[in-house]
Amino acid sequence: MRQTERGNTILIQLKCVLALTQITGWGAVSVLPVIATSVAAEFGASLPIVFTGTSVMYGARLRTHSKR
């Protein structure tokens, strides 16, 4: 295998791994609407408080990325 072919293979593998972690990450973040009632009951909090946590997380992420 030539050097460029090997580099392309590694790059494709890396992109596949990054794509899977991105999909998994967004899936983990977006699962809250499905489990919000259980989370609220477990922590003894109201649903608006549970969703506020996610809103704060998105806001912090937006602020962090806008400063770059």
Summary of the structure (lengths in Angstrom):
residues: 68
radius of gyration: 18.9
end to end distance: 39.2
largest distance: 60.2
contacts: 135
relative contact order: 0.07
helix: 87%
strand: 0%
